[in-house]
Amino acid sequence: MKSSFEKTYPNITRWVDQHAGWIEIGYDEDSPLSSFIRALDCGGTFWEGKDSYETIDEALQDLNAGLVAVFKEIYGE
């Protein structure tokens, strides 16, 4: 049975659906940021990952885990 994105990455789902944030994946040569994956909202960048990952899934897992601290900072959870 395949698992859904929502079940695999609940914090990313919450970031996009409830917080109205977005994520960026990939490199932007014109940006001062060197991270491969980022979580942003209208206030700017809230979380940045490492410069590189072995897989995209590893990057998504890191983002999902990193958003726990972001939610704690924003919502006090």
PyMOL Python script that loads the backbone (N, CA, C, O; Angstrom):
from pymol import cmd

cmd.read_pdbstr("""\
ATOM      1  N   MET A   1       0.833  -1.173   0.000  1.00  0.00           N
ATOM      2  CA  MET A   1       0.000   0.000   0.000  1.00  0.00           C
ATOM      3  C   MET A   1       0.885   1.248   0.000  1.00  0.00           C
ATOM      4  O   MET A   1       1.831   1.342   0.783  1.00  0.00           O
ATOM      5  N   LYS A   2       0.581   2.189  -0.867  1.00  0.00           N
ATOM      6  CA  LYS A   2       1.331   3.434  -0.944  1.00  0.00           C
ATOM      7  C   LYS A   2       0.869   4.378   0.145  1.00  0.00           C
ATOM      8  O   LYS A   2      -0.319   4.446   0.462  1.00  0.00           O
ATOM      9  N   SER A   3       1.813   5.103   0.714  1.00  0.00           N
ATOM     10  CA  SER A   3       1.440   6.101   1.709  1.00  0.00           C
ATOM     11  C   SER A   3       1.292   7.452   1.011  1.00  0.00           C
ATOM     12  O   SER A   3       1.926   7.709  -0.013  1.00  0.00           O
ATOM     13  N   SER A   4       0.466   8.289   1.568  1.00  0.00           N
ATOM     14  CA  SER A   4       0.243   9.592   0.975  1.00  0.00           C
ATOM     15  C   SER A   4       1.325  10.573   1.424  1.00  0.00           C
ATOM     16  O   SER A   4       1.988  10.365   2.440  1.00  0.00           O
ATOM     17  N   PHE A   5       1.485  11.619   0.664  1.00  0.00           N
ATOM     18  CA  PHE A   5       2.430  12.674   1.021  1.00  0.00           C
ATOM     19  C   PHE A   5       2.054  13.256   2.378  1.00  0.00           C
ATOM     20  O   PHE A   5       2.923  13.519   3.209  1.00  0.00           O
ATOM     21  N   GLU A   6       0.775  13.454   2.596  1.00  0.00           N
ATOM     22  CA  GLU A   6       0.286  14.040   3.845  1.00  0.00           C
ATOM     23  C   GLU A   6       0.673  13.213   5.061  1.00  0.00           C
ATOM     24  O   GLU A   6       1.014  13.772   6.104  1.00  0.00           O
ATOM     25  N   LYS A   7       0.625  11.895   4.944  1.00  0.00           N
ATOM     26  CA  LYS A   7       0.999  11.026   6.061  1.00  0.00           C
ATOM     27  C   LYS A   7       2.512  10.949   6.232  1.00  0.00           C
ATOM     28  O   LYS A   7       3.014  10.880   7.354  1.00  0.00           O
ATOM     29  N   THR A   8       3.227  10.961   5.129  1.00  0.00           N
ATOM     30  CA  THR A   8       4.685  10.862   5.182  1.00  0.00           C
ATOM     31  C   THR A   8       5.318  12.159   5.666  1.00  0.00           C
ATOM     32  O   THR A   8       6.303  12.133   6.404  1.00  0.00           O
ATOM     33  N   TYR A   9       4.758  13.290   5.254  1.00  0.00           N
ATOM     34  CA  TYR A   9       5.316  14.605   5.582  1.00  0.00           C
ATOM     35  C   TYR A   9       4.231  15.510   6.171  1.00  0.00           C
ATOM     36  O   TYR A   9       3.825  16.479   5.529  1.00  0.00           O
ATOM     37  N   PRO A  10       3.758  15.207   7.377  1.00  0.00           N
ATOM     38  CA  PRO A  10       2.649  15.989   7.940  1.00  0.00           C
ATOM     39  C   PRO A  10       3.001  17.449   8.215  1.00  0.00           C
ATOM     40  O   PRO A  10       2.138  18.320   8.100  1.00  0.00           O
ATOM     41  N   ASN A  11       4.236  17.726   8.571  1.00  0.00           N
ATOM     42  CA  ASN A  11       4.610  19.112   8.864  1.00  0.00           C
ATOM     43  C   ASN A  11       4.726  19.954   7.600  1.00  0.00           C
ATOM     44  O   ASN A  11       4.389  21.138   7.614  1.00  0.00           O
ATOM     45  N   ILE A  12       5.192  19.364   6.520  1.00  0.00           N
ATOM     46  CA  ILE A  12       5.228  20.079   5.246  1.00  0.00           C
ATOM     47  C   ILE A  12       3.805  20.373   4.795  1.00  0.00           C
ATOM     48  O   ILE A  12       3.507  21.474   4.330  1.00  0.00           O
ATOM     49  N   THR A  13       2.935  19.391   4.933  1.00  0.00           N
ATOM     50  CA  THR A  13       1.534  19.566   4.561  1.00  0.00           C
ATOM     51  C   THR A  13       0.912  20.699   5.363  1.00  0.00           C
ATOM     52  O   THR A  13       0.208  21.542   4.807  1.00  0.00           O
ATOM     53  N   ARG A  14       1.167  20.722   6.659  1.00  0.00           N
ATOM     54  CA  ARG A  14       0.633  21.787   7.507  1.00  0.00           C
ATOM     55  C   ARG A  14       1.200  23.138   7.099  1.00  0.00           C
ATOM     56  O   ARG A  14       0.470  24.128   7.056  1.00  0.00           O
ATOM     57  N   TRP A  15       2.486  23.189   6.801  1.00  0.00           N
ATOM     58  CA  TRP A  15       3.118  24.441   6.400  1.00  0.00           C
ATOM     59  C   TRP A  15       2.417  25.034   5.181  1.00  0.00           C
ATOM     60  O   TRP A  15       2.169  26.238   5.128  1.00  0.00           O
ATOM     61  N   VAL A  16       2.107  24.205   4.222  1.00  0.00           N
ATOM     62  CA  VAL A  16       1.499  24.674   2.976  1.00  0.00           C
ATOM     63  C   VAL A  16      -0.004  24.908   3.131  1.00  0.00           C
ATOM     64  O   VAL A  16      -0.516  25.946   2.711  1.00  0.00           O
ATOM     65  N   ASP A  17      -0.714  23.949   3.731  1.00  0.00           N
ATOM     66  CA  ASP A  17      -2.174  24.026   3.806  1.00  0.00           C
ATOM     67  C   ASP A  17      -2.687  24.978   4.879  1.00  0.00           C
ATOM     68  O   ASP A  17      -3.598  25.763   4.617  1.00  0.00           O
ATOM     69  N   GLN A  18      -2.127  24.923   6.067  1.00  0.00           N
ATOM     70  CA  GLN A  18      -2.662  25.710   7.177  1.00  0.00           C
ATOM     71  C   GLN A  18      -1.918  27.025   7.391  1.00  0.00           C
ATOM     72  O   GLN A  18      -2.532  28.035   7.735  1.00  0.00           O
ATOM     73  N   HIS A  19      -0.636  27.021   7.198  1.00  0.00           N
ATOM     74  CA  HIS A  19       0.161  28.222   7.438  1.00  0.00           C
ATOM     75  C   HIS A  19       0.223  29.119   6.202  1.00  0.00           C
ATOM     76  O   HIS A  19       0.598  30.287   6.305  1.00  0.00           O
ATOM     77  N   ALA A  20      -0.137  28.591   5.051  1.00  0.00           N
ATOM     78  CA  ALA A  20      -0.071  29.322   3.772  1.00  0.00           C
ATOM     79  C   ALA A  20       1.370  29.659   3.385  1.00  0.00           C
ATOM     80  O   ALA A  20       1.635  30.680   2.751  1.00  0.00           O
ATOM     81  N   GLY A  21       2.290  28.784   3.778  1.00  0.00           N
ATOM     82  CA  GLY A  21       3.679  28.937   3.375  1.00  0.00           C
ATOM     83  C   GLY A  21       3.941  28.150   2.104  1.00  0.00           C
ATOM     84  O   GLY A  21       3.033  27.530   1.550  1.00  0.00           O
ATOM     85  N   TRP A  22       5.156  28.175   1.654  1.00  0.00           N
ATOM     86  CA  TRP A  22       5.538  27.379   0.503  1.00  0.00           C
ATOM     87  C   TRP A  22       6.951  26.868   0.704  1.00  0.00           C
ATOM     88  O   TRP A  22       7.675  27.321   1.590  1.00  0.00           O
ATOM     89  N   ILE A  23       7.329  25.914  -0.137  1.00  0.00           N
ATOM     90  CA  ILE A  23       8.683  25.384  -0.080  1.00  0.00           C
ATOM     91  C   ILE A  23       9.329  25.576  -1.444  1.00  0.00           C
ATOM     92  O   ILE A  23       8.654  25.614  -2.473  1.00  0.00           O
ATOM     93  N   GLU A  24      10.620  25.693  -1.425  1.00  0.00           N
ATOM     94  CA  GLU A  24      11.407  25.757  -2.649  1.00  0.00           C
ATOM     95  C   GLU A  24      12.401  24.618  -2.612  1.00  0.00           C
ATOM     96  O   GLU A  24      13.048  24.367  -1.595  1.00  0.00           O
ATOM     97  N   ILE A  25      12.512  23.938  -3.729  1.00  0.00           N
ATOM     98  CA  ILE A  25      13.463  22.837  -3.857  1.00  0.00           C
ATOM     99  C   ILE A  25      14.324  23.117  -5.075  1.00  0.00           C
ATOM    100  O   ILE A  25      13.817  23.401  -6.160  1.00  0.00           O
ATOM    101  N   GLY A  26      15.613  23.034  -4.886  1.00  0.00           N
ATOM    102  CA  GLY A  26      16.526  23.236  -5.993  1.00  0.00           C
ATOM    103  C   GLY A  26      17.436  24.425  -5.748  1.00  0.00           C
ATOM    104  O   GLY A  26      17.393  25.056  -4.692  1.00  0.00           O
ATOM    105  N   TYR A  27      18.255  24.717  -6.739  1.00  0.00           N
ATOM    106  CA  TYR A  27      19.255  25.771  -6.620  1.00  0.00           C
ATOM    107  C   TYR A  27      18.854  26.966  -7.475  1.00  0.00           C
ATOM    108  O   TYR A  27      18.303  26.808  -8.564  1.00  0.00           O
ATOM    109  N   ASP A  28      19.135  28.144  -6.976  1.00  0.00           N
ATOM    110  CA  ASP A  28      18.896  29.379  -7.697  1.00  0.00           C
ATOM    111  C   ASP A  28      20.212  30.143  -7.712  1.00  0.00           C
ATOM    112  O   ASP A  28      20.639  30.687  -6.694  1.00  0.00           O
ATOM    113  N   GLU A  29      20.838  30.176  -8.853  1.00  0.00           N
ATOM    114  CA  GLU A  29      22.159  30.800  -8.955  1.00  0.00           C
ATOM    115  C   GLU A  29      22.122  32.299  -8.655  1.00  0.00           C
ATOM    116  O   GLU A  29      23.145  32.879  -8.291  1.00  0.00           O
ATOM    117  N   ASP A  30      20.955  32.932  -8.803  1.00  0.00           N
ATOM    118  CA  ASP A  30      20.833  34.363  -8.549  1.00  0.00           C
ATOM    119  C   ASP A  30      20.507  34.683  -7.093  1.00  0.00           C
ATOM    120  O   ASP A  30      20.410  35.852  -6.721  1.00  0.00           O
ATOM    121  N   SER A  31      20.340  33.667  -6.281  1.00  0.00           N
ATOM    122  CA  SER A  31      19.971  33.858  -4.884  1.00  0.00           C
ATOM    123  C   SER A  31      21.206  33.807  -3.991  1.00  0.00           C
ATOM    124  O   SER A  31      22.156  33.082  -4.287  1.00  0.00           O
ATOM    125  N   PRO A  32      21.199  34.568  -2.904  1.00  0.00           N
ATOM    126  CA  PRO A  32      22.309  34.467  -1.957  1.00  0.00           C
ATOM    127  C   PRO A  32      22.242  33.186  -1.117  1.00  0.00           C
ATOM    128  O   PRO A  32      23.206  32.840  -0.435  1.00  0.00           O
ATOM    129  N   LEU A  33      21.104  32.483  -1.168  1.00  0.00           N
ATOM    130  CA  LEU A  33      20.947  31.242  -0.404  1.00  0.00           C
ATOM    131  C   LEU A  33      21.579  30.087  -1.169  1.00  0.00           C
ATOM    132  O   LEU A  33      21.436  29.984  -2.387  1.00  0.00           O
ATOM    133  N   SER A  34      22.276  29.225  -0.446  1.00  0.00           N
ATOM    134  CA  SER A  34      22.907  28.079  -1.100  1.00  0.00           C
ATOM    135  C   SER A  34      22.205  26.768  -0.754  1.00  0.00           C
ATOM    136  O   SER A  34      22.591  25.712  -1.253  1.00  0.00           O
ATOM    137  N   SER A  35      21.189  26.825   0.085  1.00  0.00           N
ATOM    138  CA  SER A  35      20.507  25.604   0.512  1.00  0.00           C
ATOM    139  C   SER A  35      19.717  24.990  -0.646  1.00  0.00           C
ATOM    140  O   SER A  35      19.255  25.693  -1.544  1.00  0.00           O
ATOM    141  N   PHE A  36      19.577  23.678  -0.604  1.00  0.00           N
ATOM    142  CA  PHE A  36      18.841  22.953  -1.640  1.00  0.00           C
ATOM    143  C   PHE A  36      17.335  23.032  -1.417  1.00  0.00           C
ATOM    144  O   PHE A  36      16.569  22.978  -2.379  1.00  0.00           O
ATOM    145  N   ILE A  37      16.896  23.160  -0.159  1.00  0.00           N
ATOM    146  CA  ILE A  37      15.468  23.168   0.159  1.00  0.00           C
ATOM    147  C   ILE A  37      15.216  24.221   1.237  1.00  0.00           C
ATOM    148  O   ILE A  37      16.020  24.401   2.151  1.00  0.00           O
ATOM    149  N   ARG A  38      14.069  24.919   1.107  1.00  0.00           N
ATOM    150  CA  ARG A  38      13.745  26.023   2.004  1.00  0.00           C
ATOM    151  C   ARG A  38      12.253  26.070   2.280  1.00  0.00           C
ATOM    152  O   ARG A  38      11.450  25.646   1.449  1.00  0.00           O
ATOM    153  N   ALA A  39      11.877  26.586   3.451  1.00  0.00           N
ATOM    154  CA  ALA A  39      10.477  26.851   3.794  1.00  0.00           C
ATOM    155  C   ALA A  39      10.316  28.355   3.954  1.00  0.00           C
ATOM    156  O   ALA A  39      11.048  28.985   4.717  1.00  0.00           O
ATOM    157  N   LEU A  40       9.356  28.928   3.234  1.00  0.00           N
ATOM    158  CA  LEU A  40       9.154  30.371   3.235  1.00  0.00           C
ATOM    159  C   LEU A  40       7.684  30.702   3.431  1.00  0.00           C
ATOM    160  O   LEU A  40       6.802  29.868   3.228  1.00  0.00           O
ATOM    161  N   ASP A  41       7.448  31.951   3.834  1.00  0.00           N
ATOM    162  CA  ASP A  41       6.100  32.503   3.792  1.00  0.00           C
ATOM    163  C   ASP A  41       6.250  33.982   3.470  1.00  0.00           C
ATOM    164  O   ASP A  41       7.347  34.433   3.139  1.00  0.00           O
ATOM    165  N   CYS A  42       5.174  34.737   3.560  1.00  0.00           N
ATOM    166  CA  CYS A  42       5.246  36.149   3.161  1.00  0.00           C
ATOM    167  C   CYS A  42       6.234  36.943   4.014  1.00  0.00           C
ATOM    168  O   CYS A  42       6.629  38.043   3.628  1.00  0.00           O
ATOM    169  N   GLY A  43       6.637  36.409   5.161  1.00  0.00           N
ATOM    170  CA  GLY A  43       7.618  37.069   6.015  1.00  0.00           C
ATOM    171  C   GLY A  43       9.055  36.749   5.672  1.00  0.00           C
ATOM    172  O   GLY A  43       9.971  37.347   6.236  1.00  0.00           O
ATOM    173  N   GLY A  44       9.271  35.821   4.764  1.00  0.00           N
ATOM    174  CA  GLY A  44      10.631  35.470   4.354  1.00  0.00           C
ATOM    175  C   GLY A  44      10.940  33.999   4.565  1.00  0.00           C
ATOM    176  O   GLY A  44      10.041  33.159   4.619  1.00  0.00           O
ATOM    177  N   THR A  45      12.214  33.704   4.682  1.00  0.00           N
ATOM    178  CA  THR A  45      12.686  32.334   4.836  1.00  0.00           C
ATOM    179  C   THR A  45      12.663  31.962   6.317  1.00  0.00           C
ATOM    180  O   THR A  45      13.273  32.639   7.145  1.00  0.00           O
ATOM    181  N   PHE A  46      11.954  30.879   6.641  1.00  0.00           N
ATOM    182  CA  PHE A  46      11.872  30.415   8.028  1.00  0.00           C
ATOM    183  C   PHE A  46      12.785  29.230   8.300  1.00  0.00           C
ATOM    184  O   PHE A  46      13.175  28.996   9.445  1.00  0.00           O
ATOM    185  N   TRP A  47      13.126  28.491   7.272  1.00  0.00           N
ATOM    186  CA  TRP A  47      13.975  27.312   7.467  1.00  0.00           C
ATOM    187  C   TRP A  47      14.758  27.075   6.193  1.00  0.00           C
ATOM    188  O   TRP A  47      14.226  27.185   5.089  1.00  0.00           O
ATOM    189  N   GLU A  48      16.044  26.743   6.362  1.00  0.00           N
ATOM    190  CA  GLU A  48      16.905  26.383   5.239  1.00  0.00           C
ATOM    191  C   GLU A  48      17.567  25.051   5.529  1.00  0.00           C
ATOM    192  O   GLU A  48      18.033  24.806   6.642  1.00  0.00           O
ATOM    193  N   GLY A  49      17.604  24.209   4.543  1.00  0.00           N
ATOM    194  CA  GLY A  49      18.270  22.922   4.678  1.00  0.00           C
ATOM    195  C   GLY A  49      19.744  23.027   4.333  1.00  0.00           C
ATOM    196  O   GLY A  49      20.312  24.115   4.238  1.00  0.00           O
ATOM    197  N   LYS A  50      20.338  21.867   4.149  1.00  0.00           N
ATOM    198  CA  LYS A  50      21.753  21.791   3.802  1.00  0.00           C
ATOM    199  C   LYS A  50      21.954  22.178   2.335  1.00  0.00           C
ATOM    200  O   LYS A  50      20.992  22.331   1.582  1.00  0.00           O
ATOM    201  N   ASP A  51      23.189  22.329   1.956  1.00  0.00           N
ATOM    202  CA  ASP A  51      23.513  22.681   0.571  1.00  0.00           C
ATOM    203  C   ASP A  51      23.248  21.539  -0.398  1.00  0.00           C
ATOM    204  O   ASP A  51      22.982  21.778  -1.576  1.00  0.00           O
ATOM    205  N   SER A  52      23.317  20.297   0.084  1.00  0.00           N
ATOM    206  CA  SER A  52      23.051  19.158  -0.798  1.00  0.00           C
ATOM    207  C   SER A  52      22.572  17.963   0.018  1.00  0.00           C
ATOM    208  O   SER A  52      22.806  17.868   1.223  1.00  0.00           O
ATOM    209  N   TYR A  53      21.902  17.068  -0.671  1.00  0.00           N
ATOM    210  CA  TYR A  53      21.363  15.832  -0.087  1.00  0.00           C
ATOM    211  C   TYR A  53      21.612  14.697  -1.066  1.00  0.00           C
ATOM    212  O   TYR A  53      21.775  14.911  -2.268  1.00  0.00           O
ATOM    213  N   GLU A  54      21.639  13.497  -0.529  1.00  0.00           N
ATOM    214  CA  GLU A  54      21.798  12.320  -1.385  1.00  0.00           C
ATOM    215  C   GLU A  54      20.556  12.100  -2.256  1.00  0.00           C
ATOM    216  O   GLU A  54      20.663  11.706  -3.418  1.00  0.00           O
ATOM    217  N   THR A  55      19.370  12.361  -1.675  1.00  0.00           N
ATOM    218  CA  THR A  55      18.109  12.159  -2.395  1.00  0.00           C
ATOM    219  C   THR A  55      17.142  13.302  -2.064  1.00  0.00           C
ATOM    220  O   THR A  55      17.313  13.995  -1.061  1.00  0.00           O
ATOM    221  N   ILE A  56      16.149  13.487  -2.892  1.00  0.00           N
ATOM    222  CA  ILE A  56      15.105  14.470  -2.610  1.00  0.00           C
ATOM    223  C   ILE A  56      14.309  14.033  -1.388  1.00  0.00           C
ATOM    224  O   ILE A  56      13.897  14.875  -0.590  1.00  0.00           O
ATOM    225  N   ASP A  57      14.087  12.743  -1.229  1.00  0.00           N
ATOM    226  CA  ASP A  57      13.375  12.254  -0.050  1.00  0.00           C
ATOM    227  C   ASP A  57      14.113  12.637   1.229  1.00  0.00           C
ATOM    228  O   ASP A  57      13.478  13.015   2.213  1.00  0.00           O
ATOM    229  N   GLU A  58      15.434  12.546   1.232  1.00  0.00           N
ATOM    230  CA  GLU A  58      16.222  12.946   2.401  1.00  0.00           C
ATOM    231  C   GLU A  58      16.025  14.437   2.680  1.00  0.00           C
ATOM    232  O   GLU A  58      15.921  14.839   3.838  1.00  0.00           O
ATOM    233  N   ALA A  59      15.974  15.243   1.649  1.00  0.00           N
ATOM    234  CA  ALA A  59      15.741  16.681   1.816  1.00  0.00           C
ATOM    235  C   ALA A  59      14.353  16.934   2.388  1.00  0.00           C
ATOM    236  O   ALA A  59      14.195  17.771   3.277  1.00  0.00           O
ATOM    237  N   LEU A  60      13.350  16.225   1.892  1.00  0.00           N
ATOM    238  CA  LEU A  60      11.986  16.395   2.401  1.00  0.00           C
ATOM    239  C   LEU A  60      11.875  15.940   3.858  1.00  0.00           C
ATOM    240  O   LEU A  60      11.172  16.566   4.651  1.00  0.00           O
ATOM    241  N   GLN A  61      12.558  14.868   4.207  1.00  0.00           N
ATOM    242  CA  GLN A  61      12.555  14.404   5.593  1.00  0.00           C
ATOM    243  C   GLN A  61      13.190  15.448   6.512  1.00  0.00           C
ATOM    244  O   GLN A  61      12.693  15.696   7.611  1.00  0.00           O
ATOM    245  N   ASP A  62      14.283  16.056   6.064  1.00  0.00           N
ATOM    246  CA  ASP A  62      14.950  17.087   6.847  1.00  0.00           C
ATOM    247  C   ASP A  62      14.029  18.297   7.026  1.00  0.00           C
ATOM    248  O   ASP A  62      13.933  18.845   8.124  1.00  0.00           O
ATOM    249  N   LEU A  63      13.360  18.711   5.966  1.00  0.00           N
ATOM    250  CA  LEU A  63      12.415  19.821   6.046  1.00  0.00           C
ATOM    251  C   LEU A  63      11.277  19.490   6.996  1.00  0.00           C
ATOM    252  O   LEU A  63      10.923  20.306   7.847  1.00  0.00           O
ATOM    253  N   ASN A  64      10.705  18.316   6.863  1.00  0.00           N
ATOM    254  CA  ASN A  64       9.594  17.904   7.728  1.00  0.00           C
ATOM    255  C   ASN A  64       9.999  17.970   9.197  1.00  0.00           C
ATOM    256  O   ASN A  64       9.232  18.448  10.032  1.00  0.00           O
ATOM    257  N   ALA A  65      11.198  17.493   9.513  1.00  0.00           N
ATOM    258  CA  ALA A  65      11.703  17.537  10.886  1.00  0.00           C
ATOM    259  C   ALA A  65      12.013  18.974  11.309  1.00  0.00           C
ATOM    260  O   ALA A  65      11.737  19.349  12.449  1.00  0.00           O
ATOM    261  N   GLY A  66      12.572  19.768  10.427  1.00  0.00           N
ATOM    262  CA  GLY A  66      12.928  21.138  10.742  1.00  0.00           C
ATOM    263  C   GLY A  66      11.733  22.034  11.014  1.00  0.00           C
ATOM    264  O   GLY A  66      11.837  23.004  11.764  1.00  0.00           O
ATOM    265  N   LEU A  67      10.614  21.714  10.415  1.00  0.00           N
ATOM    266  CA  LEU A  67       9.419  22.528  10.616  1.00  0.00           C
ATOM    267  C   LEU A  67       8.851  22.407  12.029  1.00  0.00           C
ATOM    268  O   LEU A  67       8.080  23.266  12.456  1.00  0.00           O
ATOM    269  N   VAL A  68       9.217  21.364  12.753  1.00  0.00           N
ATOM    270  CA  VAL A  68       8.776  21.234  14.152  1.00  0.00           C
ATOM    271  C   VAL A  68       9.246  22.455  14.944  1.00  0.00           C
ATOM    272  O   VAL A  68       8.462  23.050  15.684  1.00  0.00           O
ATOM    273  N   ALA A  69      10.506  22.827  14.795  1.00  0.00           N
ATOM    274  CA  ALA A  69      11.053  23.991  15.512  1.00  0.00           C
ATOM    275  C   ALA A  69      10.418  25.285  15.004  1.00  0.00           C
ATOM    276  O   ALA A  69      10.201  26.215  15.782  1.00  0.00           O
ATOM    277  N   VAL A  70      10.125  25.351  13.728  1.00  0.00           N
ATOM    278  CA  VAL A  70       9.483  26.544  13.168  1.00  0.00           C
ATOM    279  C   VAL A  70       8.097  26.734  13.764  1.00  0.00           C
ATOM    280  O   VAL A  70       7.730  27.845  14.148  1.00  0.00           O
ATOM    281  N   PHE A  71       7.324  25.650  13.844  1.00  0.00           N
ATOM    282  CA  PHE A  71       5.981  25.745  14.437  1.00  0.00           C
ATOM    283  C   PHE A  71       6.070  26.130  15.912  1.00  0.00           C
ATOM    284  O   PHE A  71       5.231  26.876  16.418  1.00  0.00           O
ATOM    285  N   LYS A  72       7.080  25.624  16.590  1.00  0.00           N
ATOM    286  CA  LYS A  72       7.263  25.970  18.012  1.00  0.00           C
ATOM    287  C   LYS A  72       7.543  27.468  18.145  1.00  0.00           C
ATOM    288  O   LYS A  72       7.007  28.131  19.033  1.00  0.00           O
ATOM    289  N   GLU A  73       8.382  27.989  17.258  1.00  0.00           N
ATOM    290  CA  GLU A  73       8.730  29.407  17.283  1.00  0.00           C
ATOM    291  C   GLU A  73       7.515  30.291  16.945  1.00  0.00           C
ATOM    292  O   GLU A  73       7.290  31.315  17.590  1.00  0.00           O
ATOM    293  N   ILE A  74       6.757  29.895  15.953  1.00  0.00           N
ATOM    294  CA  ILE A  74       5.624  30.713  15.499  1.00  0.00           C
ATOM    295  C   ILE A  74       4.417  30.587  16.417  1.00  0.00           C
ATOM    296  O   ILE A  74       3.826  31.583  16.834  1.00  0.00           O
ATOM    297  N   TYR A  75       4.059  29.336  16.726  1.00  0.00           N
ATOM    298  CA  TYR A  75       2.806  29.071  17.447  1.00  0.00           C
ATOM    299  C   TYR A  75       3.003  28.664  18.911  1.00  0.00           C
ATOM    300  O   TYR A  75       2.028  28.487  19.642  1.00  0.00           O
ATOM    301  N   GLY A  76       4.251  28.517  19.337  1.00  0.00           N
ATOM    302  CA  GLY A  76       4.521  28.126  20.703  1.00  0.00           C
ATOM    303  C   GLY A  76       4.178  26.686  21.020  1.00  0.00           C
ATOM    304  O   GLY A  76       3.934  26.343  22.177  1.00  0.00           O
ATOM    305  N   GLU A  77       4.158  25.845  20.008  1.00  0.00           N
ATOM    306  CA  GLU A  77       3.797  24.425  20.200  1.00  0.00           C
ATOM    307  C   GLU A  77       5.027  23.592  20.471  1.00  0.00           C
ATOM    308  O   GLU A  77       4.923  22.380  20.657  1.00  0.00           O
TER     309      GLU A  77
END
""", "prot")
cmd.dss("prot")
cmd.show_as("cartoon", "prot")
cmd.util.cbc("prot")
cmd.orient("prot")
